[in-house]
């Protein structure tokens, strides 16, 4: 019962994060002029990927016996690679048909001009980059294996977490982080070392992106290791109730989200957002019934993440034909008009598709 209840809270937060992704993709400067309030709303909903990373590493690491066997890696690779390949093909086909039907030859050429980006960095659709990012981050579990062999003092994991956050902050502050869209990394460093690096081979690009992704995932991974260390290697117990813990975690999440940019570096803010929401979900689970609605929301969240651009495109077509003035500026109202129906359409579509076991396995890794 405890495990089932625990996952209920995580499932609820997964659903919230899935909606956050839909809202983020429901209007930006590539659509039209962005209203300042709309830009602020998007900033406040910039927590889904941090939460998904935190949750992935927590569930991967915070078990008594993390699996490093070849069987585990085969399953892990399948659960990441198969959806990545299939959804890449789906989005390429959909965009090819759409651009051809609308005689948008320039967009069609733009779609296929960078095949390496499509293959390695999720270039077929903006949300797909998360899958190779997660795969690269998962490789850090090898570090966990070696840390397990050490007799660590309780201070060491916290030092490692702080160093990981510093490295990630420096990556962002020096303009070397992964840039979504052009799908490149370490631009500032390469500009200094190789002035004409725009013509360098794809191998260097791949190495630089993998390095940037490893640095991004490192603090998430180290916090998961620290969490595991506290759970299994110490006698620490919360000095207050789970309800109080949930309230504190939510309060921390809200403070960091609204005011974190005033006192936290951006990398610190990102990672702490993800883990404070995860902590809220775990603590809330002890007071949250494990009903079918929440369970289904959690099960469908990954599918919603992958499917939602199709729903947004569908809503966009309807709005262009019925209320085209809504597309003149990105506002909070326009974001709600796009995100709410797109979220529920995606949820319904994923729910229906997952009734077929083969589709669920290959499209959504369930």
BALOBA-1460 file (C-alpha; in Angstrom, 3 decimals):
// residues 366
<rec num="1" residu="x" x="0.000" y="0.000" z="0.000"/>
<rec num="2" residu="x" x="2.797" y="2.437" z="0.811"/>
<rec num="3" residu="x" x="4.461" y="2.050" z="-2.585"/>
<rec num="4" residu="x" x="1.151" y="2.416" z="-4.423"/>
<rec num="5" residu="x" x="0.278" y="5.545" z="-2.455"/>
<rec num="6" residu="x" x="3.743" y="6.956" z="-2.952"/>
<rec num="7" residu="x" x="3.450" y="6.735" z="-6.703"/>
<rec num="8" residu="x" x="0.027" y="8.396" z="-6.652"/>
<rec num="9" residu="x" x="1.632" y="11.697" z="-5.700"/>
<rec num="10" residu="x" x="4.320" y="11.365" z="-8.342"/>
<rec num="11" residu="x" x="1.644" y="10.533" z="-10.921"/>
<rec num="12" residu="x" x="-0.291" y="13.679" z="-10.038"/>
<rec num="13" residu="x" x="2.823" y="15.823" z="-10.427"/>
<rec num="14" residu="x" x="3.612" y="14.078" z="-13.713"/>
<rec num="15" residu="x" x="0.231" y="15.176" z="-14.991"/>
<rec num="16" residu="x" x="0.830" y="18.753" z="-13.847"/>
<rec num="17" residu="x" x="4.234" y="18.744" z="-15.548"/>
<rec num="18" residu="x" x="2.732" y="17.298" z="-18.744"/>
<rec num="19" residu="x" x="0.257" y="20.177" z="-18.848"/>
<rec num="20" residu="x" x="3.130" y="22.580" z="-18.238"/>
<rec num="21" residu="x" x="4.869" y="21.293" z="-21.365"/>
<rec num="22" residu="x" x="1.703" y="21.793" z="-23.408"/>
<rec num="23" residu="x" x="1.350" y="25.352" z="-22.114"/>
<rec num="24" residu="x" x="4.982" y="26.169" z="-22.896"/>
<rec num="25" residu="x" x="4.471" y="25.061" z="-26.494"/>
<rec num="26" residu="x" x="1.169" y="26.938" z="-26.865"/>
<rec num="27" residu="x" x="2.762" y="30.160" z="-28.019"/>
<rec num="28" residu="x" x="6.180" y="31.820" z="-28.163"/>
<rec num="29" residu="x" x="7.993" y="34.502" z="-30.146"/>
<rec num="30" residu="x" x="8.088" y="32.248" z="-33.222"/>
<rec num="31" residu="x" x="4.281" y="32.506" z="-33.349"/>
<rec num="32" residu="x" x="3.737" y="36.238" z="-32.789"/>
<rec num="33" residu="x" x="4.536" y="39.074" z="-30.400"/>
<rec num="34" residu="x" x="4.523" y="37.758" z="-26.842"/>
<rec num="35" residu="x" x="2.634" y="39.690" z="-24.169"/>
<rec num="36" residu="x" x="4.855" y="40.333" z="-21.093"/>
<rec num="37" residu="x" x="2.370" y="38.585" z="-18.788"/>
<rec num="38" residu="x" x="2.347" y="35.612" z="-21.130"/>
<rec num="39" residu="x" x="6.140" y="35.508" z="-21.060"/>
<rec num="40" residu="x" x="6.023" y="35.524" z="-17.244"/>
<rec num="41" residu="x" x="3.507" y="32.670" z="-17.244"/>
<rec num="42" residu="x" x="5.765" y="30.637" z="-19.520"/>
<rec num="43" residu="x" x="8.675" y="31.321" z="-17.173"/>
<rec num="44" residu="x" x="6.660" y="30.065" z="-14.198"/>
<rec num="45" residu="x" x="5.778" y="26.889" z="-16.104"/>
<rec num="46" residu="x" x="9.383" y="26.149" z="-16.999"/>
<rec num="47" residu="x" x="9.570" y="23.285" z="-14.485"/>
<rec num="48" residu="x" x="8.380" y="20.174" z="-16.434"/>
<rec num="49" residu="x" x="11.719" y="18.979" z="-17.828"/>
<rec num="50" residu="x" x="13.507" y="19.571" z="-14.479"/>
<rec num="51" residu="x" x="10.754" y="17.593" z="-12.759"/>
<rec num="52" residu="x" x="10.905" y="14.758" z="-15.292"/>
<rec num="53" residu="x" x="14.692" y="14.560" z="-14.925"/>
<rec num="54" residu="x" x="14.486" y="14.607" z="-11.126"/>
<rec num="55" residu="x" x="11.808" y="11.906" z="-11.133"/>
<rec num="56" residu="x" x="13.679" y="9.710" z="-13.605"/>
<rec num="57" residu="x" x="16.899" y="9.772" z="-11.582"/>
<rec num="58" residu="x" x="15.090" y="9.382" z="-8.265"/>
<rec num="59" residu="x" x="13.267" y="6.250" z="-9.462"/>
<rec num="60" residu="x" x="16.464" y="4.953" z="-11.053"/>
<rec num="61" residu="x" x="18.794" y="5.487" z="-8.089"/>
<rec num="62" residu="x" x="16.670" y="5.434" z="-4.947"/>
<rec num="63" residu="x" x="16.238" y="1.690" z="-4.807"/>
<rec num="64" residu="x" x="18.098" y="-0.559" z="-2.442"/>
<rec num="65" residu="x" x="19.783" y="-2.460" z="-5.281"/>
<rec num="66" residu="x" x="20.071" y="-0.399" z="-8.502"/>
<rec num="67" residu="x" x="20.354" y="-2.705" z="-11.518"/>
<rec num="68" residu="x" x="23.478" y="-2.443" z="-13.690"/>
<rec num="69" residu="x" x="22.995" y="-5.691" z="-15.597"/>
<rec num="70" residu="x" x="22.975" y="-5.946" z="-19.386"/>
<rec num="71" residu="x" x="19.306" y="-6.975" z="-19.222"/>
<rec num="72" residu="x" x="18.503" y="-3.685" z="-17.511"/>
<rec num="73" residu="x" x="20.355" y="-1.672" z="-20.148"/>
<rec num="74" residu="x" x="18.577" y="-3.516" z="-22.954"/>
<rec num="75" residu="x" x="15.209" y="-2.651" z="-21.447"/>
<rec num="76" residu="x" x="16.281" y="0.942" z="-20.775"/>
<rec num="77" residu="x" x="17.565" y="1.409" z="-24.326"/>
<rec num="78" residu="x" x="14.391" y="-0.056" z="-25.785"/>
<rec num="79" residu="x" x="12.166" y="2.170" z="-23.659"/>
<rec num="80" residu="x" x="14.013" y="5.275" z="-24.859"/>
<rec num="81" residu="x" x="15.101" y="4.410" z="-28.406"/>
<rec num="82" residu="x" x="11.915" y="2.862" z="-29.765"/>
<rec num="83" residu="x" x="9.600" y="5.787" z="-28.926"/>
<rec num="84" residu="x" x="12.295" y="8.204" z="-30.098"/>
<rec num="85" residu="x" x="12.626" y="6.532" z="-33.496"/>
<rec num="86" residu="x" x="8.899" y="6.002" z="-34.008"/>
<rec num="87" residu="x" x="7.890" y="9.526" z="-32.973"/>
<rec num="88" residu="x" x="10.675" y="10.996" z="-35.087"/>
<rec num="89" residu="x" x="9.220" y="9.211" z="-38.120"/>
<rec num="90" residu="x" x="5.678" y="10.268" z="-37.177"/>
<rec num="91" residu="x" x="6.559" y="13.950" z="-36.896"/>
<rec num="92" residu="x" x="8.620" y="13.906" z="-40.081"/>
<rec num="93" residu="x" x="5.698" y="12.380" z="-41.980"/>
<rec num="94" residu="x" x="3.134" y="14.763" z="-40.487"/>
<rec num="95" residu="x" x="5.255" y="17.840" z="-41.163"/>
<rec num="96" residu="x" x="6.115" y="16.681" z="-44.685"/>
<rec num="97" residu="x" x="2.433" y="16.189" z="-45.515"/>
<rec num="98" residu="x" x="1.444" y="19.487" z="-43.884"/>
<rec num="99" residu="x" x="4.178" y="21.581" z="-45.532"/>
<rec num="100" residu="x" x="3.522" y="19.969" z="-48.925"/>
<rec num="101" residu="x" x="-0.224" y="20.551" z="-48.687"/>
<rec num="102" residu="x" x="0.341" y="24.207" z="-47.791"/>
<rec num="103" residu="x" x="3.040" y="24.673" z="-50.484"/>
<rec num="104" residu="x" x="5.555" y="25.678" z="-47.804"/>
<rec num="105" residu="x" x="8.635" y="24.470" z="-49.657"/>
<rec num="106" residu="x" x="11.007" y="26.574" z="-47.554"/>
<rec num="107" residu="x" x="9.823" y="24.929" z="-44.339"/>
<rec num="108" residu="x" x="10.081" y="21.517" z="-45.976"/>
<rec num="109" residu="x" x="13.701" y="22.156" z="-46.939"/>
<rec num="110" residu="x" x="14.412" y="23.530" z="-43.468"/>
<rec num="111" residu="x" x="13.010" y="20.346" z="-41.929"/>
<rec num="112" residu="x" x="15.525" y="18.064" z="-43.643"/>
<rec num="113" residu="x" x="18.549" y="20.362" z="-43.906"/>
<rec num="114" residu="x" x="20.131" y="18.998" z="-40.697"/>
<rec num="115" residu="x" x="19.763" y="15.189" z="-40.710"/>
<rec num="116" residu="x" x="22.228" y="14.752" z="-37.829"/>
<rec num="117" residu="x" x="19.985" y="16.912" z="-35.674"/>
<rec num="118" residu="x" x="17.018" y="14.701" z="-36.537"/>
<rec num="119" residu="x" x="18.941" y="11.523" z="-35.733"/>
<rec num="120" residu="x" x="20.762" y="12.521" z="-32.545"/>
<rec num="121" residu="x" x="19.145" y="15.612" z="-31.014"/>
<rec num="122" residu="x" x="15.388" y="15.285" z="-31.532"/>
<rec num="123" residu="x" x="15.309" y="17.714" z="-34.436"/>
<rec num="124" residu="x" x="12.039" y="16.329" z="-35.822"/>
<rec num="125" residu="x" x="10.039" y="17.927" z="-32.983"/>
<rec num="126" residu="x" x="10.996" y="20.271" z="-30.181"/>
<rec num="127" residu="x" x="10.067" y="17.930" z="-27.318"/>
<rec num="128" residu="x" x="11.985" y="14.877" z="-28.575"/>
<rec num="129" residu="x" x="15.382" y="16.111" z="-27.346"/>
<rec num="130" residu="x" x="14.419" y="14.956" z="-23.851"/>
<rec num="131" residu="x" x="14.812" y="11.283" z="-24.825"/>
<rec num="132" residu="x" x="18.487" y="11.396" z="-25.898"/>
<rec num="133" residu="x" x="19.119" y="13.756" z="-22.966"/>
<rec num="134" residu="x" x="17.666" y="11.146" z="-20.610"/>
<rec num="135" residu="x" x="19.672" y="8.365" z="-22.243"/>
<rec num="136" residu="x" x="22.925" y="10.289" z="-21.824"/>
<rec num="137" residu="x" x="22.052" y="11.126" z="-18.224"/>
<rec num="138" residu="x" x="21.225" y="7.493" z="-17.461"/>
<rec num="139" residu="x" x="24.805" y="6.539" z="-18.288"/>
<rec num="140" residu="x" x="25.813" y="8.339" z="-15.086"/>
<rec num="141" residu="x" x="24.494" y="5.348" z="-13.148"/>
<rec num="142" residu="x" x="27.971" y="3.887" z="-13.649"/>
<rec num="143" residu="x" x="29.208" y="6.591" z="-11.259"/>
<rec num="144" residu="x" x="26.661" y="5.385" z="-8.701"/>
<rec num="145" residu="x" x="28.129" y="1.904" z="-8.892"/>
<rec num="146" residu="x" x="31.588" y="3.192" z="-7.959"/>
<rec num="147" residu="x" x="30.271" y="5.497" z="-5.238"/>
<rec num="148" residu="x" x="28.502" y="2.486" z="-3.749"/>
<rec num="149" residu="x" x="31.898" y="0.879" z="-3.190"/>
<rec num="150" residu="x" x="33.095" y="3.832" z="-1.121"/>
<rec num="151" residu="x" x="32.446" y="4.333" z="2.556"/>
<rec num="152" residu="x" x="31.291" y="7.915" z="2.282"/>
<rec num="153" residu="x" x="31.028" y="10.392" z="5.096"/>
<rec num="154" residu="x" x="27.611" y="12.030" z="5.111"/>
<rec num="155" residu="x" x="29.164" y="15.366" z="4.104"/>
<rec num="156" residu="x" x="30.631" y="14.022" z="0.835"/>
<rec num="157" residu="x" x="27.352" y="13.596" z="-1.103"/>
<rec num="158" residu="x" x="26.351" y="17.166" z="-0.264"/>
<rec num="159" residu="x" x="29.732" y="18.461" z="-1.447"/>
<rec num="160" residu="x" x="29.293" y="16.548" z="-4.708"/>
<rec num="161" residu="x" x="25.808" y="18.012" z="-5.181"/>
<rec num="162" residu="x" x="27.119" y="21.538" z="-4.662"/>
<rec num="163" residu="x" x="29.947" y="20.942" z="-7.144"/>
<rec num="164" residu="x" x="27.481" y="19.523" z="-9.667"/>
<rec num="165" residu="x" x="25.303" y="22.618" z="-9.331"/>
<rec num="166" residu="x" x="28.349" y="24.868" z="-9.729"/>
<rec num="167" residu="x" x="29.418" y="23.060" z="-12.914"/>
<rec num="168" residu="x" x="25.918" y="23.386" z="-14.363"/>
<rec num="169" residu="x" x="25.752" y="27.065" z="-13.394"/>
<rec num="170" residu="x" x="29.094" y="27.708" z="-15.106"/>
<rec num="171" residu="x" x="27.885" y="25.896" z="-18.222"/>
<rec num="172" residu="x" x="24.897" y="28.245" z="-18.444"/>
<rec num="173" residu="x" x="26.728" y="31.416" z="-17.371"/>
<rec num="174" residu="x" x="29.451" y="30.941" z="-19.996"/>
<rec num="175" residu="x" x="26.901" y="30.371" z="-22.805"/>
<rec num="176" residu="x" x="28.035" y="26.797" z="-23.353"/>
<rec num="177" residu="x" x="24.744" y="25.040" z="-22.531"/>
<rec num="178" residu="x" x="22.827" y="23.044" z="-25.131"/>
<rec num="179" residu="x" x="20.818" y="25.339" z="-27.417"/>
<rec num="180" residu="x" x="17.474" y="23.861" z="-28.393"/>
<rec num="181" residu="x" x="16.689" y="24.615" z="-32.038"/>
<rec num="182" residu="x" x="20.155" y="24.825" z="-33.541"/>
<rec num="183" residu="x" x="20.951" y="21.812" z="-31.305"/>
<rec num="184" residu="x" x="24.512" y="22.767" z="-30.502"/>
<rec num="185" residu="x" x="26.542" y="23.174" z="-27.315"/>
<rec num="186" residu="x" x="29.749" y="24.783" z="-26.046"/>
<rec num="187" residu="x" x="29.382" y="27.583" z="-28.588"/>
<rec num="188" residu="x" x="31.348" y="30.094" z="-26.524"/>
<rec num="189" residu="x" x="34.230" y="27.682" z="-25.952"/>
<rec num="190" residu="x" x="34.340" y="26.537" z="-29.569"/>
<rec num="191" residu="x" x="34.272" y="30.141" z="-30.786"/>
<rec num="192" residu="x" x="37.493" y="30.740" z="-28.852"/>
<rec num="193" residu="x" x="39.247" y="27.474" z="-29.657"/>
<rec num="194" residu="x" x="38.097" y="27.040" z="-33.261"/>
<rec num="195" residu="x" x="37.029" y="30.374" z="-34.820"/>
<rec num="196" residu="x" x="35.615" y="28.705" z="-37.951"/>
<rec num="197" residu="x" x="33.948" y="25.847" z="-36.099"/>
<rec num="198" residu="x" x="30.694" y="26.215" z="-38.075"/>
<rec num="199" residu="x" x="32.287" y="23.933" z="-40.638"/>
<rec num="200" residu="x" x="33.633" y="21.324" z="-38.204"/>
<rec num="201" residu="x" x="32.562" y="17.716" z="-38.440"/>
<rec num="202" residu="x" x="29.521" y="16.285" z="-36.729"/>
<rec num="203" residu="x" x="31.612" y="14.167" z="-34.373"/>
<rec num="204" residu="x" x="32.799" y="17.245" z="-32.472"/>
<rec num="205" residu="x" x="29.233" y="18.529" z="-32.371"/>
<rec num="206" residu="x" x="28.035" y="15.203" z="-30.941"/>
<rec num="207" residu="x" x="30.789" y="15.141" z="-28.309"/>
<rec num="208" residu="x" x="30.056" y="18.718" z="-27.249"/>
<rec num="209" residu="x" x="26.304" y="18.066" z="-26.956"/>
<rec num="210" residu="x" x="26.842" y="14.868" z="-24.945"/>
<rec num="211" residu="x" x="29.234" y="16.729" z="-22.639"/>
<rec num="212" residu="x" x="26.696" y="19.523" z="-22.104"/>
<rec num="213" residu="x" x="23.934" y="17.012" z="-21.407"/>
<rec num="214" residu="x" x="26.116" y="15.160" z="-18.901"/>
<rec num="215" residu="x" x="26.831" y="18.394" z="-17.051"/>
<rec num="216" residu="x" x="23.127" y="19.250" z="-17.040"/>
<rec num="217" residu="x" x="22.129" y="15.833" z="-15.682"/>
<rec num="218" residu="x" x="24.956" y="15.652" z="-13.138"/>
<rec num="219" residu="x" x="23.327" y="17.668" z="-10.298"/>
<rec num="220" residu="x" x="20.034" y="15.793" z="-10.715"/>
<rec num="221" residu="x" x="21.916" y="12.522" z="-10.532"/>
<rec num="222" residu="x" x="23.993" y="13.545" z="-7.508"/>
<rec num="223" residu="x" x="20.927" y="14.718" z="-5.586"/>
<rec num="224" residu="x" x="19.337" y="11.316" z="-6.245"/>
<rec num="225" residu="x" x="22.485" y="9.617" z="-4.893"/>
<rec num="226" residu="x" x="22.401" y="11.854" z="-1.810"/>
<rec num="227" residu="x" x="18.713" y="11.092" z="-1.288"/>
<rec num="228" residu="x" x="19.472" y="7.373" z="-1.542"/>
<rec num="229" residu="x" x="22.379" y="7.705" z="0.891"/>
<rec num="230" residu="x" x="20.158" y="9.416" z="3.457"/>
<rec num="231" residu="x" x="17.430" y="6.770" z="3.059"/>
<rec num="232" residu="x" x="19.591" y="3.661" z="3.290"/>
<rec num="233" residu="x" x="22.820" y="4.664" z="5.030"/>
<rec num="234" residu="x" x="21.591" y="6.886" z="7.849"/>
<rec num="235" residu="x" x="18.934" y="6.805" z="10.541"/>
<rec num="236" residu="x" x="17.467" y="10.132" z="9.475"/>
<rec num="237" residu="x" x="13.727" y="10.563" z="9.974"/>
<rec num="238" residu="x" x="11.628" y="13.626" z="9.288"/>
<rec num="239" residu="x" x="10.978" y="15.523" z="12.537"/>
<rec num="240" residu="x" x="7.466" y="16.383" z="11.332"/>
<rec num="241" residu="x" x="4.517" y="14.769" z="9.571"/>
<rec num="242" residu="x" x="4.296" y="13.953" z="5.868"/>
<rec num="243" residu="x" x="1.568" y="16.578" z="5.510"/>
<rec num="244" residu="x" x="3.934" y="19.198" z="6.910"/>
<rec num="245" residu="x" x="6.649" y="17.922" z="4.561"/>
<rec num="246" residu="x" x="4.292" y="18.251" z="1.591"/>
<rec num="247" residu="x" x="3.365" y="21.792" z="2.643"/>
<rec num="248" residu="x" x="7.016" y="22.803" z="3.049"/>
<rec num="249" residu="x" x="7.997" y="21.251" z="-0.295"/>
<rec num="250" residu="x" x="5.157" y="23.075" z="-2.061"/>
<rec num="251" residu="x" x="6.090" y="26.336" z="-0.342"/>
<rec num="252" residu="x" x="9.728" y="25.916" z="-1.401"/>
<rec num="253" residu="x" x="8.613" y="25.169" z="-4.966"/>
<rec num="254" residu="x" x="6.435" y="28.297" z="-5.090"/>
<rec num="255" residu="x" x="9.124" y="30.559" z="-3.589"/>
<rec num="256" residu="x" x="11.795" y="29.270" z="-5.968"/>
<rec num="257" residu="x" x="9.465" y="29.505" z="-8.955"/>
<rec num="258" residu="x" x="8.277" y="33.059" z="-8.286"/>
<rec num="259" residu="x" x="11.330" y="34.591" z="-6.623"/>
<rec num="260" residu="x" x="14.227" y="32.207" z="-7.265"/>
<rec num="261" residu="x" x="15.696" y="34.392" z="-9.995"/>
<rec num="262" residu="x" x="16.300" y="37.066" z="-7.338"/>
<rec num="263" residu="x" x="18.631" y="34.946" z="-5.198"/>
<rec num="264" residu="x" x="19.508" y="31.769" z="-7.128"/>
<rec num="265" residu="x" x="21.628" y="31.203" z="-10.241"/>
<rec num="266" residu="x" x="19.488" y="29.862" z="-13.094"/>
<rec num="267" residu="x" x="20.994" y="26.369" z="-12.915"/>
<rec num="268" residu="x" x="20.334" y="26.138" z="-9.170"/>
<rec num="269" residu="x" x="16.765" y="27.361" z="-9.680"/>
<rec num="270" residu="x" x="16.084" y="24.790" z="-12.382"/>
<rec num="271" residu="x" x="17.320" y="21.771" z="-10.431"/>
<rec num="272" residu="x" x="15.703" y="22.819" z="-7.154"/>
<rec num="273" residu="x" x="12.382" y="23.392" z="-8.931"/>
<rec num="274" residu="x" x="12.420" y="19.834" z="-10.212"/>
<rec num="275" residu="x" x="13.301" y="18.244" z="-6.892"/>
<rec num="276" residu="x" x="11.002" y="20.399" z="-4.740"/>
<rec num="277" residu="x" x="8.031" y="19.384" z="-6.902"/>
<rec num="278" residu="x" x="9.129" y="15.750" z="-6.695"/>
<rec num="279" residu="x" x="9.433" y="16.001" z="-2.898"/>
<rec num="280" residu="x" x="5.955" y="17.520" z="-2.778"/>
<rec num="281" residu="x" x="4.556" y="14.627" z="-4.805"/>
<rec num="282" residu="x" x="6.208" y="11.981" z="-2.638"/>
<rec num="283" residu="x" x="5.118" y="13.577" z="0.645"/>
<rec num="284" residu="x" x="1.594" y="14.245" z="-0.632"/>
<rec num="285" residu="x" x="1.224" y="10.593" z="-1.611"/>
<rec num="286" residu="x" x="0.735" y="9.586" z="2.004"/>
<rec num="287" residu="x" x="-2.476" y="11.644" z="2.035"/>
<rec num="288" residu="x" x="-3.600" y="11.057" z="-1.555"/>
<rec num="289" residu="x" x="-5.860" y="8.190" z="-2.523"/>
<rec num="290" residu="x" x="-4.539" y="6.100" z="-5.380"/>
<rec num="291" residu="x" x="-7.616" y="6.523" z="-7.584"/>
<rec num="292" residu="x" x="-7.908" y="5.521" z="-11.236"/>
<rec num="293" residu="x" x="-7.994" y="9.132" z="-12.441"/>
<rec num="294" residu="x" x="-4.593" y="9.992" z="-10.953"/>
<rec num="295" residu="x" x="-3.075" y="6.674" z="-11.982"/>
<rec num="296" residu="x" x="-4.241" y="7.125" z="-15.570"/>
<rec num="297" residu="x" x="-2.923" y="10.679" z="-15.631"/>
<rec num="298" residu="x" x="0.497" y="9.447" z="-14.528"/>
<rec num="299" residu="x" x="0.516" y="6.570" z="-17.009"/>
<rec num="300" residu="x" x="-0.470" y="8.882" z="-19.869"/>
<rec num="301" residu="x" x="1.883" y="11.760" z="-18.971"/>
<rec num="302" residu="x" x="4.784" y="10.502" z="-21.093"/>
<rec num="303" residu="x" x="2.436" y="9.959" z="-24.018"/>
<rec num="304" residu="x" x="0.945" y="13.432" z="-23.568"/>
<rec num="305" residu="x" x="4.474" y="14.845" z="-23.653"/>
<rec num="306" residu="x" x="5.157" y="13.109" z="-26.969"/>
<rec num="307" residu="x" x="1.739" y="13.562" z="-28.595"/>
<rec num="308" residu="x" x="0.781" y="17.130" z="-27.695"/>
<rec num="309" residu="x" x="2.287" y="18.992" z="-30.715"/>
<rec num="310" residu="x" x="-0.180" y="17.130" z="-32.935"/>
<rec num="311" residu="x" x="-3.071" y="18.341" z="-30.779"/>
<rec num="312" residu="x" x="-1.723" y="21.905" z="-30.786"/>
<rec num="313" residu="x" x="-1.485" y="21.836" z="-34.593"/>
<rec num="314" residu="x" x="-5.092" y="20.634" z="-34.772"/>
<rec num="315" residu="x" x="-6.288" y="23.458" z="-32.501"/>
<rec num="316" residu="x" x="-4.254" y="25.951" z="-34.540"/>
<rec num="317" residu="x" x="-6.021" y="24.896" z="-37.749"/>
<rec num="318" residu="x" x="-9.422" y="25.344" z="-36.086"/>
<rec num="319" residu="x" x="-8.519" y="28.768" z="-34.697"/>
<rec num="320" residu="x" x="-7.156" y="29.996" z="-38.043"/>
<rec num="321" residu="x" x="-10.502" y="29.183" z="-39.625"/>
<rec num="322" residu="x" x="-12.761" y="30.481" z="-36.858"/>
<rec num="323" residu="x" x="-10.952" y="33.099" z="-34.743"/>
<rec num="324" residu="x" x="-7.735" y="34.104" z="-36.581"/>
<rec num="325" residu="x" x="-7.329" y="37.288" z="-34.520"/>
<rec num="326" residu="x" x="-6.312" y="35.115" z="-31.548"/>
<rec num="327" residu="x" x="-3.058" y="34.348" z="-33.377"/>
<rec num="328" residu="x" x="-2.069" y="38.012" z="-33.672"/>
<rec num="329" residu="x" x="-0.424" y="38.043" z="-30.231"/>
<rec num="330" residu="x" x="0.570" y="35.444" z="-27.672"/>
<rec num="331" residu="x" x="-1.426" y="36.235" z="-24.541"/>
<rec num="332" residu="x" x="-2.441" y="34.304" z="-21.448"/>
<rec num="333" residu="x" x="-5.893" y="33.895" z="-23.011"/>
<rec num="334" residu="x" x="-4.451" y="32.472" z="-26.244"/>
<rec num="335" residu="x" x="-2.213" y="30.134" z="-24.258"/>
<rec num="336" residu="x" x="-5.238" y="28.832" z="-22.345"/>
<rec num="337" residu="x" x="-7.237" y="28.440" z="-25.566"/>
<rec num="338" residu="x" x="-4.442" y="26.335" z="-27.034"/>
<rec num="339" residu="x" x="-3.143" y="24.474" z="-24.006"/>
<rec num="340" residu="x" x="-6.315" y="23.289" z="-22.259"/>
<rec num="341" residu="x" x="-8.028" y="21.561" z="-25.209"/>
<rec num="342" residu="x" x="-4.658" y="20.329" z="-26.520"/>
<rec num="343" residu="x" x="-3.879" y="18.754" z="-23.157"/>
<rec num="344" residu="x" x="-7.211" y="16.953" z="-22.877"/>
<rec num="345" residu="x" x="-7.175" y="15.880" z="-26.533"/>
<rec num="346" residu="x" x="-3.677" y="14.472" z="-26.025"/>
<rec num="347" residu="x" x="-4.711" y="12.728" z="-22.822"/>
<rec num="348" residu="x" x="-7.758" y="11.156" z="-24.471"/>
<rec num="349" residu="x" x="-5.785" y="10.093" z="-27.552"/>
<rec num="350" residu="x" x="-3.009" y="8.534" z="-25.481"/>
<rec num="351" residu="x" x="-5.521" y="6.800" z="-23.202"/>
<rec num="352" residu="x" x="-7.268" y="5.226" z="-26.205"/>
<rec num="353" residu="x" x="-4.014" y="4.272" z="-27.943"/>
<rec num="354" residu="x" x="-2.670" y="2.632" z="-24.800"/>
<rec num="355" residu="x" x="-5.557" y="0.171" z="-24.809"/>
<rec num="356" residu="x" x="-3.585" y="-1.635" z="-27.525"/>
<rec num="357" residu="x" x="-0.615" y="-3.321" z="-25.848"/>
<rec num="358" residu="x" x="1.594" y="-3.214" z="-28.943"/>
<rec num="359" residu="x" x="1.020" y="0.503" z="-29.467"/>
<rec num="360" residu="x" x="1.528" y="1.178" z="-25.760"/>
<rec num="361" residu="x" x="4.821" y="-0.718" z="-25.800"/>
<rec num="362" residu="x" x="6.361" y="0.895" z="-28.865"/>
<rec num="363" residu="x" x="4.937" y="4.423" z="-28.718"/>
<rec num="364" residu="x" x="4.825" y="5.027" z="-24.975"/>
<rec num="365" residu="x" x="7.241" y="2.485" z="-23.424"/>
<rec num="366" residu="x" x="4.662" y="0.954" z="-21.101"/>
